[in-house]
Every structure is written in C-alpha cells, then in structure tokens.
Amino acid sequence: MPFYHTLGKIPRKRHIAFPKPEGGIYNEQLVGIEGFTGPAALLYHIHPPTTVKAVRRLLETPYEADPDKTLKHRHFKTAQIARGGSPTLNRVPLLFNDDIAMLYVAPDKQDEHLYRNAQGDEVVYVAEGEGTLETQYGDLPIIPGDYLVIHRHILHRYKFTKPAKLLVMESRGHVRPPKRYLNNVGQLVEGAPYSERDIRVPRELKTYDQKGDFPIVIKQYNGLNEIVLDHHPLDVVGWDGQFYPWAFNIHDFEPIVGKVHQPPPVHQTFQGDGFVICSFCPRPYDFHPQAIPAPYNHSNVDSDEVLFYASSEFMSRKGIEYGSITHHPDGIPHGPHPGRYEASIGQTHTNELAVMMDSFRPLKVAKAITPYEDKNYMFSWIEGGQGFSPPTS
C-alpha cells in the first residue's frame, strides 16, 4: 500500500545495530520488490531468517487447460465443489494466463505450516469465513467480504473460526490501488471509491522465540516446496515500511453512480499487471427519467471478463446462483439476458454483490473446473433463456 506503517520495536535508524536486551543484535531483513527501489519493509528477527535445516519438493502445481478451445461464453458453479482440504494446498484452478490465475477453495482443515507465495501476489476474496491471518507483520482479522491483499513473499497462515469459501486471484505483478485513485504522493484522492480509513493493516504483532523444526510451504517454480527452519518463523519484534499484508472489505466500497449507466471502470478496486479487479455492490440506479440501468451489450475487444457472483442476485443475469463464475471471452459480444434490459427501466436500486476480474490477455479455462460447468449457458441469450439447447444431428 502507498502509506507507511510500523509495528513493534525498531531502531532509530535503518541498517544500524539493534541490540537485544540479553545481548547480541536483532537480525534485519529487507523485503521488497523492484530491486531495492519499489515498496519495501524492514523486519527485525530474533533469529536469522536463513537457518534452513531441510528442503524438499512437495507437489507440482501447473495449471492444466481444458483441451476444448471452442470460443464460447461459459458458466461454472463453485457451490458444487465439495468442501475439503487446506486453504493453501488444495485450491481448485478456475481460469488462468501468464498474468493472473483464479482459484477456489472451501477448506475444512487448518494449516499447521506457514505459507508463502514466492511467484505472485495474492488477492483473496473471503466469500465466507471469519478468523485471523497470522503473518510476520502481525495478525490481520478476517471477516466475510474481505479482500486480503497478500503480496509475494509474505509469510502467512489462515486460522478460521468459521467455515470459509475463498476466491484466490494470483498475480504475477504487484497488486495496487488504481493509479487514477492516487495523487502524486500516493494518497487516495477525493472522489475515489474508498479511502485509507477503509484499509485495515496489522495492528497486533505476536513474537515467538522458539527453537525446533518449523515447516514453511513456499510456492515457486509452479510447485510447492517445503523448507524447515530451526526456529519459529514468526520471530519478528518489529518492522516498518510500505510492504505488508492489508485488507479491504467489499462492503466499504463506495459505488459511483450517474444520471445514466456507468461503465465497469467506476467499480474498479485493484490494478494489476495485465488485469483489473472490480466490485459490484448494492447501489442506487441511474437517475435520468429514461435511464436503462442494465448494462448495454458490449464487446471488450482486448479483454476477457470474469464475474464471481457473491450473492444470488445480479440485475443483468438469469440462471446464475451464489458462487457462480461466468467467463465472457474476447471475441463474442455479451450483455443482459432476455428481459433484463427492459425490466431494469424504472428500478431504483440493486442489491447485487459480485467480484469481477478483467484480463487483457486471453484466459484459459482450467480442466479442474469443467465438471462443474453449466453447458447450456452459451445459449442463454436465446429468448426463453436457460432451457434452450442446440439441436442434435
């Protein structure tokens, strides 16, 4: 995030000796991007973060594409995916390209290990679940509707107190607020749909001084690796900087409305390299007396559109449900379902809730999600709706 934060004990200046009360000095670690010039933080450890006792490759995690490359609109129902597994080890791939991957998991186990994604930032939308994200930077409370922004290399562990359903967006590049929301010193501007007050950062730092065997699972080289340290990894006594995990709740997004229908960029929440993430939230509709609140048919000729329906209501769609994911690829126009365009006239508001990801390079559908596909979705714009199916020859 663009603002400076600090927690715990730190020395007066960077890169000077920071004595321990019992003798010796704390171990300073710089964590940052763009070769010492991008956002970074300085962490101070009781033990060196480099004391590795063992390493092994646990699992390969390449994303396997659906061999069917037919150009078509697609709909998948994540509610049909069985609950199970770990929040970090058992994620189901949904869609992916070289810039962004979307995955889903409804875990029923707590991780004993700590986890680090070393090949991408993660934006985790918490559709359901409450608990705590434990990190080296401190604890971050988790509530439903949270976007958890966990930049690459940040060590963390989920501790859920209520069952969770997570939509994970894994970015090769650094995830940040949209550039147009920031002034020239990185402050969120007036008129942006959220402010720094809406952003939650770690406020409680827990420090563990324990020796033993402590496994860390690291995602790198399209696989999971286990590294065993000789001490508890959450041994940080203090840190400062502008590189840390943070949370923003979708219910704190402030929708921008207009006299006539506003296009999706007004819903943008995050910016990545090669994609954007948007939030569709409850809001009043357009106030021109002849306004059509439903979106017009459109062709985004250089992007794929993906929607995760975080509620069962979406004003321009029929046949979707809570947990549905639709993929509208570049090359085919899309728009409101039959009857939705006309029916929206005169409506005053919507209670929809959805997360949208638009990628600027084509997405591949993961083979793992195809068993949960509504195969008639591509025909749902035919008058009469979802019941249509093509004739068989």
C-alpha positions in Angstrom: 0.0 0.0 0.0 1.2 3.5 -0.5 1.3 4.6 3.1 4.0 4.0 5.7 3.2 1.8 8.7 5.2 0.4 11.6 4.6 -2.1 14.4 6.7 -3.3 17.3 10.2 -2.2 18.2 12.6 -0.8 15.6 15.9 1.0 15.9 16.1 4.8 15.4 17.8 4.5 12.0 17.9 1.8 9.3 20.8 -0.6 9.0 22.4 0.1 12.4 22.9 -2.3 15.3 19.7 -3.1 17.2 20.8 -4.7 20.5 18.9 -7.4 22.2 18.2 -7.0 25.9 20.0 -10.2 26.7 23.0 -9.5 24.4 23.7 -9.7 20.7 21.7 -7.9 18.0 18.5 -8.5 16.1 18.6 -9.7 12.5 17.5 -7.1 10.0 15.7 -8.3 6.8 14.7 -6.2 3.8 11.6 -7.5 2.0 10.7 -5.6 -1.2 10.2 -5.5 -4.9 11.8 -4.0 -8.0 15.4 -4.5 -6.9 15.6 -2.2 -3.8 13.6 0.6 -5.4 10.0 -0.5 -5.0 7.7 -0.8 -2.0 9.7 -2.5 0.9 9.7 -3.2 4.6 12.5 -3.8 7.1 11.8 -6.6 9.6 13.8 -7.3 12.7 14.1 -11.0 13.7 15.3 -12.7 16.9 16.9 -15.4 14.8 18.4 -15.2 11.3 15.7 -15.9 8.7 18.2 -18.1 6.8 18.7 -21.0 9.1 17.3 -23.8 6.9 17.6 -27.4 8.2 15.9 -29.3 5.3 14.3 -28.7 1.9 12.1 -30.9 -0.4 9.7 -30.6 -3.3 6.2 -31.4 -2.2 4.0 -31.1 -5.2 3.8 -29.8 -8.8 1.1 -27.3 -9.4 1.0 -26.5 -13.1 -2.4 -25.3 -14.4 -3.8 -27.7 -16.9 -6.1 -26.2 -19.5 -9.3 -27.6 -20.8 -8.5 -29.1 -24.2 -11.8 -27.7 -25.6 -10.7 -24.3 -27.1 -14.0 -23.6 -28.7 -14.9 -19.9 -28.3 -18.0 -19.6 -26.1 -19.4 -18.0 -23.0 -19.1 -20.3 -20.0 -20.6 -20.7 -16.6 -19.3 -22.7 -13.6 -20.9 -23.4 -10.3 -18.4 -23.4 -7.4 -21.1 -24.2 -4.9 -20.9 -27.8 -6.3 -17.3 -28.1 -5.3 -17.0 -30.3 -2.2 -15.7 -28.6 0.9 -12.3 -30.1 1.9 -8.6 -29.7 2.3 -6.2 -26.9 3.2 -6.7 -23.2 2.4 -3.3 -23.2 0.7 -2.6 -26.8 -0.5 -6.0 -27.8 -2.1 -7.1 -24.9 -4.3 -9.0 -25.7 -7.4 -7.8 -23.8 -10.5 -10.6 -21.9 -12.4 -9.0 -19.7 -15.2 -5.5 -18.6 -15.9 -3.0 -16.9 -18.2 0.6 -15.7 -17.7 -0.6 -12.6 -15.7 -3.3 -13.9 -13.5 -4.9 -17.1 -12.1 -8.2 -17.6 -10.3 -8.6 -20.4 -7.9 -11.2 -21.5 -5.4 -11.1 -23.4 -2.1 -13.6 -24.2 0.7 -11.2 -25.6 3.3 -12.2 -27.9 6.2 -8.7 -28.1 7.7 -6.4 -25.7 9.5 -2.8 -25.4 8.2 -0.1 -26.2 10.7 2.6 -24.9 8.3 3.1 -21.3 7.3 2.7 -20.5 3.6 4.5 -18.1 1.2 3.7 -17.5 -2.4 7.1 -16.6 -4.0 5.8 -16.3 -7.6 2.9 -14.0 -7.2 0.8 -11.6 -5.2 -2.5 -13.0 -3.9 -5.8 -11.2 -3.6 -8.1 -13.5 -1.6 -11.8 -12.7 -1.6 -13.4 -14.1 1.5 -16.9 -15.1 0.3 -17.5 -16.8 3.7 -15.4 -17.2 6.8 -14.1 -15.5 9.9 -10.8 -15.8 11.7 -7.3 -14.4 11.6 -4.5 -14.2 9.1 -1.3 -14.7 11.0 1.8 -13.1 9.4 5.3 -11.9 10.3 3.9 -8.4 10.2 1.2 -9.1 12.8 -2.3 -10.5 12.9 -5.0 -9.3 10.5 -8.6 -10.1 11.4 -10.7 -11.8 8.7 -14.4 -11.1 8.1 -16.8 -12.0 5.3 -16.4 -9.8 2.2 -12.7 -9.1 2.8 -10.2 -8.7 0.1 -7.0 -9.9 1.7 -4.0 -8.4 -0.3 -1.0 -10.7 0.4 2.0 -9.6 -1.6 4.5 -12.1 -2.8 7.0 -13.5 -0.2 4.7 -12.5 2.8 4.7 -15.5 5.2 1.2 -16.2 6.5 -1.2 -18.8 7.9 -5.0 -18.8 8.0 -6.8 -19.5 11.3 -10.5 -19.7 10.6 -13.1 -19.8 13.4 -16.0 -20.2 10.9 -16.1 -22.2 7.7 -14.5 -20.3 4.7 -15.0 -20.1 1.0 -12.2 -18.3 -0.8 -11.7 -16.9 -4.3 -8.0 -16.6 -4.8 -6.6 -14.3 -7.5 -2.9 -14.9 -8.0 -1.0 -12.1 -9.8 2.5 -12.3 -11.4 2.8 -8.5 -10.9 2.3 -6.2 -7.9 -1.3 -5.6 -6.9 -2.1 -2.0 -6.0 -4.9 0.6 -6.0 -5.7 2.0 -9.4 -3.3 4.8 -10.4 -6.1 7.3 -11.1 -7.2 7.0 -7.5 -3.8 8.3 -6.2 -2.3 11.7 -6.2 1.4 12.4 -6.9 2.4 11.4 -3.4 0.4 8.2 -3.2 -2.6 9.4 -1.2 -6.0 8.2 -2.2 -7.8 11.2 -3.8 -11.2 12.7 -3.0 -13.7 11.0 -5.4 -12.0 7.6 -5.1 -14.5 4.9 -4.1 -12.5 4.2 -0.9 -10.0 5.9 1.4 -7.2 5.0 3.7 -9.7 4.7 6.6 -11.2 1.7 4.9 -7.9 -0.2 4.6 -7.1 -2.5 7.5 -3.5 -3.2 8.4 -1.9 -5.5 11.1 -2.2 -3.9 14.5 -1.1 -6.7 16.8 2.3 -8.2 16.5 2.9 -11.6 18.2 6.5 -12.7 18.6 7.6 -16.3 19.1 11.1 -17.2 20.4 11.1 -21.0 19.9 13.7 -23.4 18.6 12.7 -26.7 16.8 11.6 -27.9 13.4 9.2 -25.4 11.8 8.0 -26.1 8.2 7.2 -23.4 5.7 5.5 -24.2 2.4 6.6 -22.0 -0.5 5.0 -21.8 -3.9 7.7 -21.3 -6.5 8.6 -22.8 -10.0 4.9 -23.8 -10.4 5.1 -26.1 -7.4 5.0 -26.3 -3.6 8.3 -26.7 -1.7 8.8 -27.4 2.0 11.6 -25.6 3.9 12.2 -26.5 7.5 13.7 -23.7 9.8 15.3 -24.3 13.1 13.2 -21.7 14.8 9.6 -20.3 14.8 9.3 -18.1 11.7 7.1 -15.6 13.5 10.0 -14.2 15.5 9.8 -10.6 14.3 10.0 -8.0 17.1 9.2 -5.0 14.9 9.1 -3.7 11.3 8.4 -0.6 9.3 7.8 0.3 5.6 5.2 0.1 2.9 5.2 -3.6 2.0 2.8 -5.6 4.2 -0.5 -7.5 4.0 -3.7 -5.5 4.2 -7.4 -5.9 3.9 -10.3 -4.0 2.3 -13.9 -5.1 2.7 -16.2 -5.1 -0.3 -18.9 -3.6 1.8 -16.7 -0.5 2.3 -16.6 0.2 -1.4 -18.5 3.4 -2.3 -20.2 2.9 -5.6 -20.1 5.7 -8.1 -23.5 6.3 -9.8 -24.6 8.7 -12.5 -27.5 10.1 -14.5 -27.2 7.2 -17.0 -25.5 3.8 -16.8 -21.9 4.0 -15.7 -19.3 1.6 -17.2 -17.4 -1.0 -15.2 -14.3 1.1 -14.6 -16.2 3.0 -11.9 -16.3 -0.3 -10.0 -12.5 -0.8 -10.2 -11.0 -1.8 -6.9 -7.5 -3.0 -7.7 -5.0 -2.7 -10.5 -2.6 -5.5 -11.6 -0.2 -6.1 -14.5 -2.5 -7.3 -17.3 -5.8 -7.2 -15.3 -8.1 -5.3 -13.1 -10.4 -6.3 -10.2 -13.8 -4.6 -9.7 -16.5 -4.7 -7.1 -20.2 -4.6 -7.9 -22.0 -3.6 -4.8 -25.6 -2.6 -3.7 -26.2 0.9 -5.0 -28.9 3.3 -6.3 -29.6 3.1 -10.0 -29.2 5.9 -12.6 -31.5 8.8 -12.2 -32.3 10.0 -15.7 -36.0 9.6 -16.2 -35.4 7.4 -19.3 -32.3 5.6 -18.0 -31.8 1.9 -18.6 -29.9 0.7 -15.5 -29.0 -2.7 -17.1 -25.7 -2.6 -19.0 -25.7 -2.3 -22.7 -24.4 -5.1 -25.0 -20.7 -4.7 -25.3 -17.6 -6.1 -26.9 -14.4 -5.6 -25.0 -12.1 -6.3 -27.9 -8.9 -6.7 -25.9 -10.1 -8.3 -22.6 -11.8 -11.3 -21.1 -14.4 -10.7 -18.4 -14.9 -13.0 -15.4 -17.6 -12.5 -12.7 -17.8 -14.3 -9.4 -21.3 -13.9 -8.0 -21.0 -13.2 -4.3 -24.8 -13.1 -4.0 -27.7 -14.9 -5.9 -28.8 -11.6 -7.4 -27.3 -9.9 -10.4 -29.6 -7.5 -12.3 -28.5 -8.3 -15.8 -28.2 -12.1 -15.4 -30.6 -15.1 -15.3 -29.7 -18.6 -14.2 -26.8 -17.7 -12.0 -26.5 -18.6 -8.3 -24.4 -17.7 -5.3 -20.9 -18.9 -6.2 -21.4 -18.9 -9.9 -18.5 -17.8 -12.1 -19.1 -16.6 -15.7 -16.4 -16.2 -18.3 -17.1 -13.9 -21.3 -14.1 -14.2 -23.6 -12.9 -11.6 -26.1 -14.4 -12.3 -29.5 -18.1 -12.6 -28.6 -20.4 -9.7 -27.6 -22.2 -10.1 -24.2 -24.9 -8.2 -22.4 -28.0 -8.6 -20.3 -30.1 -11.7 -20.6 -33.5 -11.6 -22.4 -36.0 -9.4 -20.5 -33.4 -7.9 -18.1 -32.7 -4.8 -20.2 -36.4 -3.8 -20.4 -37.2 -4.9 -16.8 -34.5 -2.7 -15.3 -36.2 0.5 -16.5 -37.8 2.3 -13.6 -35.9 0.2 -11.0 -34.4 2.3 -8.2 -31.6 0.2 -6.8 -29.8 -3.2 -6.8 -28.6 -5.4 -4.0 -26.1 -7.4 -6.2 -22.7 -8.3 -4.9 -20.0 -9.6 -7.3 -16.3 -9.6 -7.9 -15.1 -9.0 -11.5 -11.7 -9.7 -13.0 -11.0 -8.4 -16.5 -7.7 -9.7 -18.0 -6.1 -8.0 -21.0 -4.8 -11.3 -22.4 -6.9 -14.3 -23.2 -7.7 -16.7 -20.3 -7.6 -20.4 -20.4 -10.2 -22.4 -18.6 -8.7 -24.9 -16.1 -9.6 -28.5 -16.7 -10.3 -28.9 -13.0 -13.4 -26.7 -13.1 -15.1 -28.3 -16.1 -17.1 -30.9 -14.1 -19.0 -28.0 -12.6 -19.9 -26.3 -15.9 -23.4 -25.3 -16.9 -23.0 -26.3 -20.6 -26.2 -24.6 -21.8 -25.0 -21.1 -20.6 -23.7 -20.1 -24.0 -27.3 -20.4 -25.4 -28.9 -18.4 -22.5 -29.3 -15.2 -24.6 -31.9 -17.0 -26.8 -35.4 -15.8 -26.0 -36.7 -18.2 -23.4 -33.5 -18.4 -21.5 -31.6 -21.3 -20.0 -33.8 -24.1 -21.2 -32.6 -23.8 -24.8 -30.2 -26.4 -26.1 -28.8 -26.9 -29.6 -30.4 -29.5 -31.9 -28.5 -32.7 -32.2 -27.5 -34.0 -35.6 
